[in-house]
Amino acid sequence: MSEKVFMTFHEKFKQYDLGEGHPFRGDRFVNVMKFFEEQGLLSLPQIILVEPEPALREDLLRVHEEGYVDLIFRLAEENKPYDVETPVSKEILEAALLIVGGAIKCGESVYGGKAKRAISLGGGYHHAGRSYGGGFCIFNDVAVLVEYLRARYSVKRFLILDYDVHFGNGTSDIYYRDPTVLYVSLHQDPRTIYPGTGFAWQIGEGKGEGYNVNVPLPPGTSDNTYLYALNEIFVPLAEEFKPEIIIANGGSDPHFADMLGNLRLTVKGFFSLSHVIRKTADKVCDGKLVLMPGSGYNPTILPPCWYALAAGVVGLEDINIKDPYPPPEEPPHCRKVVEGTINELKRLLKKKWACFR
Ligand SMILES: [Zn+2]
């Protein structure tokens, strides 16, 4: 099996620029590629860099309701925002379709045998649901990828690991009643951050009960406690569920210097996180993995964090990148709170999952 890592990028991604003063700017894509180049990532023999094509209407319609897709195209034409923090324009729509197209191309590369792992750069628009957008997201590329693989390659079991600092309410909603998609999300306690949901007790419904796993983390949670939660919840679930592919989404917003979040991961923490994801994919699904890093609202810290994530997927032994300044210490109560949450989750989920009994 090839150890190649497929990566999608297009010059026009930078059109996903939500405007001056908005935390989501298009220069992130330019800056991250420059950083990758400086670090030598793009010249590694493993990396296959590919320009995606725009997603098609039929790709979107496997997830989104027709009326919603029409609405977004109409707003783009009229240059009107979807909501106060989610503007839409022709340029933004063109970039969004290319980013979603990137996710599809990543899935195709993994199932077409071109690569074992893939990185859909700029991906992970997890706040978009079937018939709504919001939180800077218009189309849910994570779900579009899932439905593409289901339709095209008959994939039957997906594990989505959402490590963005925010709960992926859109993705969770789409799969809340679906036992073929195990959604595991580590995020900042929703009482303290957008979108205000994503509690441990929200475990899915009907046939999907037990397949939605939320791990809310108190503000201040740092590398060790974060990785402890990941190893206690994500790893055993992946081993028991045995997905055919792992899709992981999240950018740099759990970093301690991010403007929108209050978790305290370091650059090294992101590298360890990515390493755990890759090792788990190697163990449970023959390495099949698509990573979708898109978020991050501190422009200085975004490139090194995305680099750390990519380096983990590539399988580099170590990275020589430091944080701009030392991280603040984890508040003393965090570990106890997280241990309590994990015990609670295991209690809620043990009926479905033998690993928690
Ligand atoms: Zn986020």
Boltz pocket constraint, residues with backbone or C-beta under 6 A from the ligand:
constraints:
  - pocket:
      binder: B
      contacts: [[A, 164], [A, 165], [A, 166], [A, 253], [A, 295], [A, 296]]
      max_distance: 6.0
